[in-house]
Structures are given as structure tokens and as C-alpha cells.
Amino acid sequence: MTMEREDLPALRALGFEDNDLKELGLWIPAVGAPADLAEMYIRRSKKKDSLSALRLQVRRMCEHAAREGKTIRHVWFEQRSASKSYVRREEFEQACAAITDAGLSATLYVYKTSRLSRRGMGQVGLLLDTFEEQGARIYVVAESIDSQRQRMILAILSEQAREQVSDLADFVKLGMDAGKAEGKWTGGVTPFGLRSAGGKLEHDPKEYPLARRIAEYLLDRKTPNWIANTLNGESLSTRHGKKWSGPGIISLAHAVTWAGFVAQRERQLDAKGKWNGKYHRGGTPLMDKNGHPISCGEGVITFAEHVKIKSILASRSQKGTSIGDRTRGKREIVALLSASLRCGLCAGQMANGGVNYRCYARQTEGESSCKGVATERTRIDSAVEMLWINHVLSLSPESDTLHAIAKEWLSYKDPEKEARKIQVTAALESAVGREIELRKERFLLGRMSEADYEYLWRELNAQIDAHKAELATLSIEADLSPLMDPEAVTALWNGAGIGGQRALLKAALTEKGIVLAAPRYRGDRTPILDRLTVHWRDESDPAALAAIDAGVEFVERTRQHTTA
């Protein structure tokens, strides 16, 4: 019986028949030395891109591999953008890992440089460094570029691909802005209850009745959590088959498009000040030259109902915390474990409920989602505080956990420094990009005089030098040695405040945090410590575990003594 290739599903998705695969040498699993094997990466940006074009790319790369005496070990195919930094390309990462980490092959075939990456020399340069360390290479078939001999050409073409994306993005934005001004639906996820048809929104027969019911509940002043619980109790799901939640209902209520109007929304930015591909919910209606909102079709609600619903929701919000307000201040932190505690039933996050911690899924989606776990806040805060202190005192000065706690503490005490690093880094990248454009104008296109070039070049280089100097100063690691003593770290706890204590606790935990098991029955008197599972960063250290157990016994003795 012939073994199947691991990439057979991807090849089938590309539309290849058995005879095609046999002809191309992609029918049976490839075997041989890594130097004789190769990975092939195929990418398309959008689903509408032709599969026939992708099959032709595969054929030409297979033909080139045959001429080089290489056998294709695996064909990696995905539909992803290569220009957006927030998009992760799992298939591309696995293709590279097969070469750089696993050492299964020594060549990566791509059809064109733009299929490899559109993020410029920054990403491609690092990738080439990694391949060079492994003695591997990238070969671009359409442009006949071998990274081992023509690295500079590949770097220049990758920067050119990056510029093409920037130009394309400008044209796309102009087209979308023009479409919105004409009242067209320019794409994206339509609000629940509506669908797109001919560039306009219209009622979706399957979703509209439920969407209108939600709207009537909101107009009747029902709370979003009550609505979500009611719908979940009737086994009514969202468009994607998931449970309804209070925040989801709120997002829907604030969507201008739910009322059938073109939305003007603010982009969400990541920690580095770059767009993460998402927008803040709600937005405001796009107005025409006469100051009237522009319609893009039918809505679940009228504009008057939209205004009324927003008013009802705002009346329940505390001052300065209304949804959609981008300038609101942060609430004072009062709960130690709201970012670390997990529900023992659904493994979801537990939220501060005032005097207790409550399962967030139970609170927002209702009992049909999770029966919920709750506990008195001060009781569990005191227990975790003692566990943390005993755990830290058990660590050696060389512990990675102690180092992480020290770094987290310094970052917490000086958040402005990290924010400034992000700003300076962005400014430096912008200045370097402008310098590249300047060189292009002078030396490639010849559209700039030497005198103008020299003047602008000096100005830009002065900025670049200043940004580099400031970034070097900001990047100097602070001296952590005073905080590498467990007793010194535990001494910080008492004067840190809730915000500082949360930072110290978070640094000592894994992503799993602290899990609170559900009580066995109503009125269960099981000690809170017996219901806690704490996932410490170094929980595999036997010495640390022994010290933690001793700390648990100490806390329990203290609790019993206090009760007595």
C-alpha cells in the first residue's frame, strides 16, 4: 500500500488530480538527504485569486526543481496577506522551520519575491541570515534568484514589493472612500441581521427576525446580559454558532451599520502604534456635504432607534466610561486577581464583582454557558498573597522567575520609558524609509538635483542619528542586581499597591494563571487553599514546590488559629 504525502490535502485544495501529481513527482512521500530535498511555498492573498494560476506556479517550480535534481518534500499552501505585520502565516513559518529547525531539507522554492514577503528588507534580511547559518537557500523561480549568490538583488526586490503594497493600499483606500461617499457597502463583516447585495445592505431573511427581536429588547431597556442569557437559554446562537454575550450585544447596538448607515470608524493600534487590522466598534455616521448621514441600504433599526439605544446604554454607564469614548481614563485597580484567576469549570477568566470574583462567562453569557464559580475577594487575595511570598522566598538569586519579576517591576514603575521607546523606534523606521525614498529619487529615477539631495540627506541623517542615540540610551538595561534577592523582592509587595502587586504576581505565573475549583456542594467548607491550583513559572523545581507546600501549611495553620 502506497503511503500518502502529508501535503496531499493542500495539493487537492489546489485542484490537482492523481495523474497530475504523479507527473509532477508529488504523488509519493519524498525521501533522501536534506540537500536533495526542498520545500515549496504557495500563497494567495484572497480567495478570489485563480487556482489555475497557482497550479501553473507549482508546475514551473517542480520543473525547475527537477532540473536542479531536487525532490519536493512538502508543498505549503495558504491564503494570507504577506504585507500586514499583524497577520501570522502559519504555513510559511512551518516551511521555514522544516529547513531551519528540523533540517529536513535545504531549499525553499517560491515563485516570486512578492509571494515570499511584502514587508521589505527587514523581514527578508533576517530570514536570509537564518538560512545562511543553516547552509540553506531560498530560490525565486520566476526571477531566477538564488539567495546564496544574489542576496542583494533579493533584498532590493523585497523592498520594491513592499513599496508596491503601499501604493496599492493608497489606491484601495481612495476607492473605498469614494464608494462610501456614494453610499456603497465596501466590504467586511455585515452586522447580524443584514447581508450585502449589489453593494448595498439588505435584510437577511434568516437573521433579521432575531436581530429585530434583540433591537426591541434594547429599546425596552433590557440589559445586554439579560438578552444574552435569554437567547442562550433558548439555544439561539450567533451567526458563527457561538453563544451570545453581553459585550457582543453592546457591540451590535453601537454599530452605525446596524442602522443601515456608512460608518466612519477609528483604527485600533497595537503597542507599537501600528494598525492591527481592526477598528474600534461603533463609530459615527459618515456625513454628506449637507451634514446628513449617508445610507448604505436597509438597517435592522432606524437612525432614531440607534440614537435612543445608545442613550439607554449610556444612562447605565458611569461617567467617563461609556463605550466608544477613546479618551476615557482607566479605572482604579482594586482587585488583585482579576487578570490571573480562572474558573475551574470553564477555564475562563474570573472578573471582579465588587465583593467577590465571578466567572466572566457566567456573568456575560448566562448559566447556559457556565454554571459559574464565585468566591469572596479578600479571602482569596490574602491566600494568594501568602502563597506568592512563600514562593518567591523559595527562589534562588539566579532564578529566571526572579529575573522576570525584577524586569516587570521596573517596567511597571517606569511605563513612560517603554512608551517612548516605541515612539522613537517608529520615528526611526519612518526616517530610514524616507532616506531610501530619497536615494531612489536621486540615483534610480534621477528626478532630484545633487544640491537638493545633499541638503535633504544631511537633514535626514541628523534625524536618524538623533533617534539612534536616544534609542540606544533608552535600550540600556537597568541594573537588576538590587532586585535579585528574594527578600528584597518580597519587601516590595507591601508598598506596591494593588497595581504593583498585580505586576509582581503576573511575572511569577504562567499564562494558565491560578485556577479556582468549584465547590463540591452548596455551603462547601473546603479550605480555599485546597481549591487553588497555581501555575508558577518554575513549578517544575522540586525545591520550590517543597517550599510552596510548606507555605500552604503555614497559611492553613494561620487560618485555623484566626478562626479559633
JOURTA-V112794 format. One record per backbone hydrogen bond with DSSP energy under -1.0 kcal/mol. NH is the residue of the N-H (numbers start at 0). CO is the residue of the C=O. If there is no record, write none. Layout:
{{NH;CO} {NH;CO}}
//
This chain:
{{7;4} {10;6} {11;7} {12;8} {13;9} {14;11} {15;10} {20;16} {21;17} {22;18} {23;19} {25;20} {35;32} {36;33} {37;70} {38;106} {39;73} {40;108} {41;75} {43;77} {48;45} {53;49} {54;50} {55;51} {56;52} {57;53} {58;54} {59;55} {60;56} {61;57} {62;58} {63;59} {64;60} {65;61} {66;62} {67;63} {69;64} {70;35} {72;37} {75;39} {77;41} {79;43} {86;83} {92;88} {93;89} {94;90} {95;91} {96;92} {97;93} {99;95} {100;96} {101;96} {103;97} {105;33} {105;36} {107;136} {108;38} {109;138} {114;111} {116;112} {117;81} {123;119} {124;120} {125;121} {126;122} {127;123} {128;124} {129;125} {130;126} {131;127} {132;128} {133;129} {134;131} {135;130} {136;105} {138;107} {139;144} {140;109} {141;110} {144;139} {146;137} {148;145} {149;145} {153;149} {154;150} {155;151} {156;152} {157;153} {158;154} {159;155} {160;156} {161;157} {162;158} {163;159} {164;160} {165;161} {166;162} {167;163} {168;164} {169;165} {170;166} {171;167} {172;168} {173;169} {174;170} {175;171} {176;172} {177;173} {178;174} {179;175} {180;176} {181;177} {182;179} {183;178} {184;198} {193;190} {194;201} {196;199} {200;295} {201;194} {203;192} {207;203} {210;206} {211;207} {212;208} {213;209} {214;210} {215;211} {216;212} {217;213} {218;214} {219;215} {220;217} {221;216} {226;222} {227;223} {228;224} {229;225} {230;226} {231;227} {232;228} {234;231} {235;230} {237;241} {240;237} {245;363} {248;244} {249;245} {250;246} {251;247} {252;248} {253;249} {255;281} {258;255} {259;256} {260;255} {261;293} {263;283} {267;277} {269;273} {272;269} {275;267} {279;265} {282;280} {283;263} {285;261} {287;291} {290;287} {293;285} {295;259} {297;200} {299;257} {300;257} {305;301} {306;302} {307;303} {308;304} {309;305} {310;306} {311;307} {312;308} {313;309} {314;310} {320;317} {324;321} {339;336} {340;336} {341;513} {342;347} {343;515} {346;342} {349;340} {350;357} {352;355} {354;352} {356;374} {357;350} {358;372} {359;348} {362;358} {363;359} {364;360} {368;365} {369;365} {374;356} {376;354} {379;375} {380;376} {381;377} {382;378} {383;379} {384;380} {385;381} {386;382} {387;383} {388;384} {389;385} {390;386} {391;387} {392;388} {394;391} {398;395} {402;398} {403;399} {404;400} {405;401} {406;402} {407;403} {408;404} {409;405} {410;406} {411;407} {412;408} {413;409} {418;414} {419;415} {420;416} {421;417} {422;418} {423;419} {424;420} {425;421} {426;422} {427;423} {428;424} {429;425} {430;426} {431;427} {432;428} {433;429} {434;430} {435;431} {436;432} {437;433} {438;434} {439;435} {440;436} {441;437} {442;438} {443;439} {444;439} {446;440} {452;448} {453;449} {454;450} {455;451} {456;452} {457;453} {458;454} {459;455} {460;456} {461;457} {462;458} {463;459} {464;460} {465;461} {466;462} {467;463} {468;464} {469;465} {470;466} {471;467} {472;468} {473;469} {474;470} {482;479} {483;480} {488;484} {489;485} {490;486} {491;488} {495;492} {499;495} {500;496} {501;497} {502;498} {503;499} {504;500} {505;501} {506;502} {507;504} {508;505} {509;534} {512;509} {513;339} {514;532} {515;341} {516;530} {523;520} {529;526} {532;514} {534;512} {535;533} {536;507} {538;535} {540;537} {544;540} {545;541} {546;542} {547;543} {548;544} {549;545} {550;546} {551;547} {552;548} {553;549} {554;550} {555;551} {556;552} {557;553} {558;554} {559;555} {560;556} {561;557} {562;558} {563;559}}
//
